[in-house]
Amino acid sequence: MSQWSNEWNAEQQRVNDVTKALRERIAEYEPAVGELRSEVVDFRTHFWDDVTVNLSNDDDILETYMSMKQQAQVLSEREQSHRHLLGQLKRMRRLVPSPYFGRIDFQDSESDQPEKLYIGVASFLADDGETFLVYDWRTPIASLYYDFPPGPATYVTPVTEISGTIDLKRQFAIRDGIIKTMFDTGMTIGDELLQNVLSKGAGSQMQSIVATIQQEQNRIIRNDSSRLLVVQGAAGSGKTSAALQRAAYLLYKHRERLTAEQMVLFSPNTMFNSYVATVLPELGEDNIQQTTFQEYINRRLGGSFDIEDPFDQMEYVLTQHDDPDYDAVIAGIAFKASARFLHAIRAYRDQLLKDGMAFRGIKFKGRTLLSRKAIAAQFYSTNSAASLSFRVDELKDWILKQLRKLEKAERSADWVKDELDYLDQEQYQEAYNKVPKRQQGKSPSFDDAQQEESILREQIVRAHFKPIYRKVKELKFVDVKTLYRQLFENEGILASLLNEAEMPAPVQWQRICERTIRLMDEGKLACEDATPFLYLKELVEGFQMNNSIRYVLMDEAQDYSAFQFEFVKRLFPRARMTVLGDFNQAIFAQASDLHEKSGSPLEQLYGPDDTAWLNLTRSYRSTREIVDFTRAMLADGDRIVPFDRSGGKPVAILCGSADERDQRIAADVAALQAEGFGSIAVITKSQSEANAAFERLLPLVPDGSPLKLVNKQTLQFEHGLLVIPAYLAKGVEFDAVLIYDASAASYGFESERKLFYTACTRPMHRLRLYSPGGEWSPFVMGVDSELYENRVGLRLSGVTES
C-alpha cells in the first residue's frame, strides 16, 4: 500500500472518530435541550402562580415588584441556557456531514513539534473541554489556512503575534462523513477544490465560501481596523460572498457585544435579499438586517411624494432616447447625484442661516394665528451661531409658547359657545367632577356653573389645538418643499454657490429646472431628487440617527451617489462601513467611482487615515472563455484575471428574424437543460423588453420548464428558467445566460456598455448571444473574433461567408 493510501486511510479514520464523537455529543445534548425547552414553556405558563401581587401600600408594591423581578430573572436564565445549548446542538449537527475542510500542521517558534489543526465551519472540542478536534474558520489561528502556503507564517491573537512554520497544508471535500477529495497544496486554496466547487450548478441561493476563501478575500473578511472599507472587485470576484463571510466573522469575533440586529446590509433590490438569505444561517449566525436604500427613502418621504424608484428611472434611460428632453434628464440625474451638488446643498444650508428660510403660516378656522412673515422674523431676530437645525428647534419652542397664549385667548371666542351646546352628558359630568379638585384648599364658591363652563371651554379649545401642536412638534411649519424648489426657481441661488464650470449647460439647466418644478407640482419626486431633498430636510430639521447599528454593508455600491453615501454615514453615526462594487458594472446614471482617488467623495467620508481600499481582480464565477470575452469589452479589461476553468467559448448567433431568434432560444434552452444546467436566464436590456420576450417565448419553451418573468416586484429569487432585465440580474449568477437581443439596435449607445457587460458576466458555464438581424452591438464587434464562436456561418457584419 502506498504512502498516500495510508495517509488517506488515516484521515478517513479521523473523520470517522470525529463524526462518532459528534453523534455521541448530539445524543447527549438533545434530551437536555428538550428538557430545558419544556422548563421554559412550563415556567412561562405558570409565571404568575409564584408571584404575589399586592398593591395595598408601598411595602406591598415593592414586594410585588421584587417577586416579579426574581421570576423574570429565573426565566431569563433558563431561556439563555436553552438558547446556548440549542446553538451548540445546531452547530454540531451542521458538522456531521462534513466536519472540516482543511488541515494545517503548524509549529510555532516556541514548540518542539507541529500541531495538527483541522478547520471547519464551527469549533468542536473533545470531552476534556480543551482539545480542539475542529477549529472554527474564524479563529485567529485559522487565518493561517487562508493566508499562507507551507513555510514561514504568522497570525495575530488579541494579545500578540505568533510566528512559526506551516509544515503541511491539506484540503478535503467530505460528504456524508466520507472523504471524496483530499490533496496537499502549496497554494492559498488549491485550484482543485475551487474547480470542484465552481463546476457545480448555480442554485436559487448564494452558498457559503468558507472552504474556498482566497487570500485577498480573507483580507476583506478579517479587516476590523478601518472605519470605511472600500472593495472594488471584478465581476464574479466574490465580493458579496466575502462581505457575508465578513459579517459572520465580525459576529463571531465580537460575539460578547455585537448581535445580528446591529448590522445592516443595503442590497440592490428586494429579490437579492432572498438570494443571500441562507449564507449566514449556514455559518451558524442569525441573518443581519437587510433593506434597500429605496425602501428607506419611501418610508421617509412616501407620505409627501410619489417617488420614482431607480428601476423606473432606468427604464426611462434605456428606452426613451427619442425624448426631446432626454439629454437634459441624463444631465440632471448626473448633476443631482454629484459631489458638487452635495457641496452646494451644504453651502445653501449655511446661506439659509442668514436669509431665505421658507415657513408655513399657522392657521386656525380660516384665520392666521402666526404668519409666515412673523415666523421668519422671529427666526432671523437672533444672530445665534448655532446650527440651522438647532435654531429651527428653538423656533419650534417659541411657536409653541405663542400658541399656548393664543389657545388661552381663544377660549372666549363665539364658536366655543356654539360647540358647548352640542356636548354630551358625559363631557358635562367630567367637567362637574373637576370643579372640586380645582377648589381644593379654597373656600366653597357659588360659581360652580361658571367654572364648569370654563373647564368645558378649555377642553374644547385644547382638542382643536392638539393637531396644531402635533404638527408644530413635527416641524411642519418648515416649508422644505419651497426650500428645495427655490434652488430651481431662482437661478441665482445655485449660481452663487457653484462656479460656472460646475453647472450644467444653460439650455440643459433650464429644462432640468422646469422638469423638477413640474414634477413637484404634480406631487412627484424624481429618483435623482429624492436623496438631495431628504438630505436638505435633515440639514434643516436635524438628522434622524440610528445609534444601535455598528456595521453597515453596501453591496453594488458603484450605483450609489455621493449624497447616498453621506446620508448613510449620518444615519448610522456609530457604524463602520463596508462598500463593495465594480465600477465596470456602474449601470445607473448616478454611479460613483470606487477606485482609490485622493479627494474622492468616498475618501472624504471619514478621511484617508480611516479608509482602506482593496481590489479584487481575479474572477471566479465564469469560465476562462467567458471572462476573456467580457473583459475584452473594457478599456482596462487586462486587469481582470480569469480563474483557469474551461467551458467553451461564448456563442454569437445571428438570426434572420425575431421569430427565428425565439425558436433558436427555445431549442438552445432544451439543449442546455439536457446538459444538466438547471439555472438559465434569458437576459433582456429593459423590463419592457423582458415583458415582450416572456410573451413570445412562453409558447415555445420545452414542456416541464416553466418560464418565469422577473420584475422589480419579484421578492424571491428562484431556480429555473427566467426572463429578467439586466439591471435586476446584478449580483446573481446562473448556469447559462442567453442575451435576448445583442444587436446594435438594442445596445448601440456607449452609455450602455456597462449594462451589456453586466449581463454577459452573469453565467457560470455558458453564454449565448442572439441578434434578430442587422448589425451586432459595437460591444460585440469590438471583441476579437477568436474569443467567441459563430455557429451559423455568418460574419458579424451579416455578410454570408463564401
N, C-alpha and C positions, 0 to 999 in steps of 0.2 A: 504494500500500500504506500502511495506517495506521501510526501510530507504535507502537501496541500490537502489531501484527503483526510489526513489525521487532524489537520487544523480545522477543516470543515466539520468533522465529527465532534471535535471538542467544543466548537462554537454551538453546534446544534444541541449538544448535551446541556450547555449552559442555558440556552433558550428554554429547554425542557425544564430545567431546575427553577429558573425564574418564573416561568409560567405556572409551575406547580405551586411555588410559594405565593404567587398572586391569587390563585384559586383558593388556596387554604385561607389566606387573609380575608378574601371576599366572603368565604363561608363563615368566617368568624365575625365579620362586621355586619353582615346582613341582618341577623337576629337583633343585634344591638341597635342598629338604625331603626328597625321596625318597632322595637320596644320603646325607644326614645320618641318616635313619632306618636305612638299610642299615648304615651305620657303627656305629650304636648297637647294632643287633641282632648284628652280627659281633663287636663288642667284648665284649658280654655272653657270647656263645657261647664265645669264646676267652679269657675273662678270666684263667683260671688258667694259660694257656700261658706268659704272660710274667711270672708270679710265681714266684720261687724260694722254696720252702718248706723251711726247715732249722731245726730246733728243738734242735740238739745242745747249744748253750751260749747264754749271754746275748747275745753279739755276733751269733750267727746268728739268734736270735729277733728282735733289734732290726732286723737287715737284712731279715728276712721281713716284719716289720710295716711298715717304710718302703716296701718294694716293693708291698705290698698297698695302702697308703695312696696311693701315687703312681698306681697303676692306677685306684683308685676316684675320684681327683680328675679324671683324664683322662675317665673315663666320665661323671662328673657334668657336666663342661664340655660334652661332646658332647650329653648329654641336654638340658641347659639351652639350648644353641644350637638344637637341634631344636624344643623347645617354643616358643622365641621366634619362630622363622621360621614355624612352623606356626600360631601365634596370628596373626601378621601376614597369612598367607595366608587364614585363615578370615575375618578382618575385611574384607579386600579382596573376597572372594567375596560377602560379605553386601552390600557396597556396589554391586555391579554392577547389579542390577535397579533400585535407587533410590539413587543416590549421595548425595543430600541432600534435605532437605525445606524448607529455609529459607535466606533470604539477608538480610543487613543491610548497608547501606553506612554505615560508622561513621568519623567523623573525630574523632580525639582532639584535645584543645586545643592540642597542640604540633605538629600536622601541617598541611600546606598543602592536602591533598586527602583525600577519604574513601577507605577501603579496603573492598573488596568481600569480605564474609565469608560463606561458604556452610557451613551447619550440617547435619551428618548423624549417623548412629549411631556413627561412628568417624572418626578423623583419617586423612587421606591426603595425603602430601607429594609434591611434584613431584620430578623426578630430581635437582634440585640439593640436595635434602635440607633445604631451608629454607622454601620457599614452600608454604603450606598450600592445597591445592586443596579440601580439606574439613576443617572443624573438628569435632572430637568435641563432642557436645552438652553434655558435662560440663566442658569447659574454662572457665576463668573468663570469657573474653570472650564465650562463647556464652550466658552468663546474660543478656546484653543482649536477645537474641531473645525470651526469656520474660518479662522484667521491664518492658520499656519500649516505648511506642509511638514513632513518629518524633518527634524533638525532643531536648531535653537528656537525657543518660543517663550513668550511671557503672557501673563494675564494679570488683571488688576482686581484685587479684592477691596472691600470697603476700607481696609486698614492699610494695605501695602501692595506693592507689585512683586509678583513671584516669577522668577526666571527658572528655566530648566530646558529639557530636551524632549522632543517627541520622538520616540523610537519606532512607533508603528501607528499608522492611520488606516483604519479598516471601515468599510461601508457595507451595510446589509440591506436587503429587501426581504422582509419577513412577512409572510401572510399566513394567518391562522396557525401561528406557532411553528411554521416550517420556514427554514431559510431557503428562499428562492434564488437569491443572488448574493454573492459575497466576494469582495475583492479589496486588495490593498491599493492605496493610491498615494502618489506624491503631490497631487494637486489639492486645491482647497476643497472642492467637492468633485468627485470623479465624473467625467463625461458619461461613463457607462450608466451610472444611476440617473443622471439627468436625461439621457436618451430614453431610458425606460419610462420615466415619468412623462416626458413630453410626447412620447409616441402614443399615449393614451388619448381617447376621445375627449372632447370638451363636454362638460356637463352643464346643468342648469344653475350650478352654484360654484363659486370660486373655492379652490381647495387650499389647504394649508401647505406651506412650502418648507416647513422646518427641517425636513430631511435633505433638502437641496439648497439651502440658503448659501449664496455666494459671498465672497469676502466683501465686495462692495455693497451688497445688500445688508450684510451684518453691521457695517458702519452706520447705516441708517437706523437699523433696529436698536442698536445699543447707544446711540448718541443721546446723552442725557445732560449735556452741559450747555447747549445753545438755546437761547430764548426763541430764535427762529431758525428752523432748518429748511432749506430750500433744495428740493431734489428735482433736477432736470434729467429726465430719462427717456431714452428712445422707446418707440412703440414696442411692447412686449418685453420690456426690460425688468418687469416685476416690481414696478413702483408701488402699485396698490397692495400687492401681496406683502411686500416689505413693510408698508405702513401698518397693516393689520397685525403682522407679527410684532411690530414695534409697540402697538397698543397692548398686546399680550405680555410683552417683555416688561413694559412700564408697570402694568398691573401686578406683575409678579415681584418686581424689584421694590416697589413702594406699597406692597400689599397691606402694610400696617396703617397707611394714611391715604390711600388712593383707592377709589371704587370706580366701577364702570360708569356710574352716573355722573362722575366728574370728568368724563371725556366725551367729546362730540366729534362726529365725522360729518363734514359737508360733502355730499355726494352730487354727481352731475345731474341725476334725475331720480325719481322715486323708484323706478324699476331696478336701478343699480343697487338699492338698499337690499332687495331680496337676493340679489346675486352674491353679495358678500356676507349674508346673514349667518352662515354656518361656520365661518372661519374661526371666530373666537370661541364659540362653544366647543368646537373640535379640540381646541387647546385648553379646555377646562376653565374658560373665563366667560363671564356674562357679556352679552353684546353691549357695546357702548351706544350712546345716543346717536341717532342718525337723522339728518334732515337735509334739506336743500336751502340755498340762500333765498330762493324764490318763495318758499314756504314761510320763511321768516318775514320777508317783505309783505307778503299777503296778510299775515297776522297783524302787522303794524299799520298798514295803510289800506287794507282791503275794505274797511268801512267807509273810507272817504273817496276812493277812486276805483274805477275798473282798470286794473293794472295789466298791461301787456306782459306776457311771460317770454322768456328767451327763445322758446321754440316757435312762437308766433312771429317773433322778430326775425328768426332765422328763415322761416317760410317766406317772409317778405324779401329778405336779402337774396334768397336763392331763386325766386320765381318772378320778381317784379322789375326786371331790368328795363322794361319799356316804360315804366312810370316816369313822367317828366321830372318829378321831384326826387328820383332815385339817388342821384349823386349827392344832393343836399341831405337826404336822410342818412346816407352812409357817413357823410362828413359829420353830421350831428351826433351820430352814435359814437364815432371815434372821439370827437371833442368832449362830449359829456362823460366819457369814461376815462379821460386823460388826467395825468397828474397836474397839468396846468389848470384844468377846471377845478380840481380839488384845491389847489392853492388859491384860486380866485374865490371860491366859496369861503375859505378861511379869511381871506382879506375882506370879503363882504361882511363877515361877522364882525370884524374889527371896525369897519365903517359904520355899521348899524349902532355901535355904541355912541356915535356922535349924531347920526341923522338917518332917517329913512325907515325906522321901525313902523310896521303896519299893525294896527289893532282893530278889533271889532267893538263897536259900541254895545253897551248892555241895555237891553230894552225890556220893558215890562208893561204888558197890556197896551201895546201900541205907543208907549211913552219911552223916551230915552232917559234912563237913570244916570248913566255915565256915558258921555260921548267919546268917540274915538280921539277927538282932539284933546279932551280932558285927560284921558288915559295917557296919551302921548306926552302931554305937557308934564304930567306927574313923572313919567319915566325919565324925561330929559331935564327934570328940575334939579337933579343931583349930578355931581361930577365924580361919581364914585369910580374908583379904579378897578372895581370888581368885574368879574366875567359877565358876559351877556346873560347867561342863564341865571346867575345869582341875582342880577338886577331885575330880571323878569320875576323871579321868586319874591323879591322884595315888593315889586309892583303888585303881585297877587295878594300879599298881605294887606297892602294899602286898599286895594279894591274891596276885599272882604270887610275891612273896617268901615269903609264908606257904605257898603251895602247894609251892614248892621244898623247904621244910623238911618238909612232910608227905609229899612224894614220897620223900624220903630215908628217913624213918621207915617208910614203907610197904614197903620192900624186905624187911623181916624178917617180914612177915605170912605166915600159913599158906597163904593162897590162892596166893602166889607160888611156894611149894614145889610145890603141886599142878600149876601150869602148867609147871614145869620138866620134869615127867615126860612132857609131850606135845610138847617141842621136837623139831625135826628135826635131822638130822646137819649140815646147812648152818649152822644157828644155833650149834651147838656148835663147829663149825670156826671160825666167825667169832670167838667168844669166845676160843678157843685161840690164834688169831693175835694177839689184842690183849694177851695176857699179856706177851710180851717187850717190847712197847712201853711198858707200864706199869713194867717192871723196868729200863728203860734208865737207866744210870748208877748202878744199885744192885747189891748183891751177889746172886748167884743164890740162889733160895729153893726150899724143898721143898714149898711150899703152893700149887702151881700149880692144883690141883683146886679149892681154896677160892677162889682168885682168879677162876677160870673161872666158878664158881657166882655169885660176887659180880657179875661182869660181866653174866651172864645175868639175874640178878635186876634189875639196874639197867635192862637193856634192856626187860624185861617191864613193869616199873612205868612206865617212860618212855612206852612205847607206849600204856598205859592212860590216862596223864595227858595225853597230847598233845591229845586233843579238848577236855579241860577248859581247858588253856592257850589253845587257839584261841578258845573261847567267851568266856573272860575278856578276851582281847585285843579281841574284837568287842563288848565291854561288855554281854554277855548277862546279866550279874549285875544290871544295872539293869532294874527292872520298870516300863517305860514304860506298859504296858497298865494296870497298877494306878494309876500316877500320873494317867493320863487319867480312869480310872473314878472316882477319888476326887472329881473335880470334880462328878460327877453322883450319887455315893453319899452324899456328905457335903454337905448343902445349906448348911452354914455356911461352906464354903471360898469359893465364888463370892460369897456374900453379903458376906463380909468384904473382897472385892476390888472389888466394884462397889456403887454406891448402888442403892437400891430402884427408882428410876426407870429404871435401865439393865437391869434384869432382866425377863424375860418375866413375864406374869401367873402367879400361883401355880399355878392349875389347869393351865395350859399347861406350866409348868415341870416339874410332877410327871410329866406324860405324856412330855415331852421326855427326862427322866432315865430313865424306865422303858424307853423305846424304845432309847435309846443303850446302856444296860446289856444289854438283851435281845439286841440285835444283836451286841454284842461277845462275849457268852456263846456265841453261835452261830458265832463266828469270822468275823463280818461287820463291815464298817465302812461306814456311810452316806457318801454322797458329801460331804455337808457336814462330816463329821468327819475326812475323810482329811487335808486340809491342816493343820488345827489339831493333829491328832495328830502328824503328821510334824514340824511346827514345834516342838512341845513336845519331841519326841525329839531334835531338833537342838540346842535350847537346853540340854538336859541333857547330851547326849553330845558336842556340838561339831558345828558345821556342816561338811558336805561342800561344798567350794567348787571351782569351775572358774575358774581364773585365766587361761585362754587365750582365753576369749571376750571380745571387745571391744565388740560391738554386739548388742543384743537387740531384736527387733521383736515386738510382741504385737498381733496382729490380733483384732478383735471383743473389745476389751479391756473393754467395758462388762460382759461376762459373767464377769470375774474379781473375786474378793473381795479385801478388804484384806489377808487372810492371804496370798493367792497373790502379790500384788504385793510384799509384804515378803519372801516366800520367794525369789522370783526375784532380788530385789536382793541377798540374802545368798548365793544360789547363784553369782551372777556378780558378784563384788565389784569387778572392774575394768572392767565394761562400762557403756556408755551405753545408755539405754533409750528406745525409741520405742513409745508405746502409741497405738493407733488404734481408734476405735469410734464408736458412735452410741447415746446413751442412750435414744433412742426405739425402739431395737431390743433393749433390755435384757430378754430374754425369760426368763432364768434368775432364780431367786428370790434368788440371792446377788449381784445386779447392783450395779455401782459407778457413781456419777455422775461423768462425765468433764468436767463443766463446771468452769471455774476458780472455786475457792472457797477462801478463806483457812482454813487449818487442816484441809483435807480430807486423807484418807489418802494420796492421790497427792502432794499438796504436801509432806507430811511425810516422804516417802521420802528426798528429797535437799535439801529446804528450798526456799523461794520463789526464792532467788537462782539456783539451779541448775535451775529448772523453767521451761519455756516452754510456753505454751498457744496453740494455733491452732484456729480454727474454719473449717470449710468449709461454706458454706450453699447453694452452687449445686449442683443435682442434674442430672447429665448423662445418666444411664442411660436413664431413661424419657421418654416423650413428655410435652409440657406437660399434656395432658389427664389422663394417669395421675398425674403429680405433683400437679396441682391436686386430684384426687380423694383421694389418700393423705394429703396434708398437711392436708386438712380434718378428718382423724381426730384430729389432735393439738392440744393446747391452745396450743402455740407454733408451730403449723404455718406461720404467716405468715413466720417467719424463713427458711423454705426457699424458695429462688429457683429456679424451673424454667428449664432451658435451652429456648430457643424452637424446639422441634422438634415439629411437629404430627403426629398419627397416629390420631385417632379417640378418642371417649370410651370409658371402661370400660363394659361391658355387664352389667347385672344381669338374671338370668333366673330367674324363679320358676316352678318346675315342680310338677306335680300329685302326683308320687310319686318315689321313689328310682329306679325303673326308667326313668321318663320323663327324669329328670336324666341318667342314664347314657347313654341314647340320644342326648340332646341334646349331651352332651360328645363322643361319638363323631362325630356329624355336624359339630360345630364343629372338631374335630381335622382332619377331612378338608378342611374349607373353609380352615383356616389353612395347611395344607400346600399346598393349591392356590395360595395366595397367595405361596408360596415360603418360608414360615417352617419352618426345619428343626429348631429347638430349642424344644420345647414341654414345659411341666411342668404336670402335674396336682398341685397342692399341697394336702395334707391337713393337718389340725390335729395329728395324732399318728401314730406308727408303726402302731398297731393299726388306725387308720382307713385308712392307706396300704395295709396288707396287704389289707383288705377291698375297697378301691377297685380295687386291682390285679386281684383275682379277678373282680370284677364287670365291669370294663372290658375285660379280656383278650379275650373272645369278640366284642366289639363294635367294636374299633378297626379302621381300614382295613387291608386286606391290604398287605403290604410295609412296614408301620410297626410294627416290633417294639416292644412295650411293655416297659419295664424298670422294676423296682422298686428303689428306693434305700433302704438301711438303714444302720445305724451300722457294719456290716462292709464296706460298699462302699468299695473302695480307689481306684477310678478314676472320675473324672467323665467321662461320655460324652455325646456329641451325640445328639440324637434325642428320642423321646417317653418321658418319665419320669413315674413316680408317686413323690412324695417328700414326707416330712413337713416342715412349715415350718421346724423348728429345724435341719434338715440343709441347707436351702436358703440359709442365711445366707452372704453373701459371694459367691454366684454369681449369674449372670444368664441369662435365657432370652429368646428372641424373643417368646414368648407364654406367659402363665400362666393356668391355669384353676383357680379356687378351688373345690375339690370340694364343700364344704358351708359356705356363708356364712350359715347360719340362726342364729337366736337359740339354738336347741338346741345348736349346736356352739360358737359364740362368743358366750356370753351373760354371762360374768363380766368385770368391769372389768380384772381381772388379766390377761386375755387380749388386751387392746387392742394391746399392742406386738407380740405374736405375729402377730395379724391384719395389722397394719401392715407387718411384715417380709415376710409372704407376698405382700402386694399390691404391694410395691416391687421385686419380682424381675424383672418383664418390661421389655423394651426397647420393644416396639411394641404389644402387645395384652394387655388384661386382661379376663377373663370371670369373673363370679361366679355361682354356682348355689345355689339352695335347693330341697331336695326337698319343700317345702311348709311352711306355717306362717309365722311372722314372720321377717323378716330380722334379722340381728345388729344390735344397737343401734349398732355402729360404722358400719354402712351407713345405718341410719335417721337417724343424726345428720349425714349429709353432705347438702349442698344438692342437691336433685333435678336441678338444672341441670348438675351435674358428672358425671352418668352417664346411660346410655341404658337404657330399659326396653322391650325389643323385644316383649315378649309382651302388652302392653296391660294390665298389672295394676299396681295401686298397690303400694307396698312393704308395705302392711298386708295385702295379699292380697285386697282388695275389687275386684271387676271394675269397670272404668271404663264409664260409660254412653256 
